[in-house]
């Protein structure tokens, strides 16, 4: 899995691709989000368009990142959910927790 | 890996590195059986979650303990048995991930997903020790 970070204004967009599964994938998300926070970033968008596989640990890592960012006074939003991620979030009621966008500009201007 | 008539058995050590291998075997079996892409994906995820639990929570990553995965293929359904060598657990003791107090917990969703995507799931403590998870996916639910 790969994560590329870019910024648009003060919004940090993390383009995640590949698998978010227990181990390497979840650690990469956790570390990248923490790095953004450590460098003062408070507005984070996780772009999941190219995530081709996620397991329950990956979903757990999204939740964990959300609470970490929120607890530090920031906001984390999700962009471009695949159909399968959407379904996994929906059946565990997590769509009620996350702000979800399918348009990058809308995600950016939502902060 | 052992194959006999309509049965495929895989035995792995308790290391997460084997998860991709188990998933690959599962994907091959479900496609061979004619499950569509979505259904294959969810079966693969369910088996992966179950094996993850067996490695992590059952065998507690003890490399000397095995996880056995048995696939029984029939024209009607796929039966998958995942067995560990741990102490077992009581399924009724597991908290629901949908309860408001658990919604933001980072873990505890694996078995919920398995139950959502498979047609039936049974948990059994084995008399010789260990836990067995038996999952069924019917071809007709494809």
Interface residues (C-beta under 8 A of the other chain):
Chain A: X21 X22 X23 X55 X56 X57 X59 X60 X61 X63 X64 X66 X67 X84 X88 X91 X92 X93 X94 X97
Chain B: X16 X19 X41 X45 X48 X49 X52 X56 X97 X98 X103 X104 X105 X106 X107 X108 X109 X110 X112 X113 X116
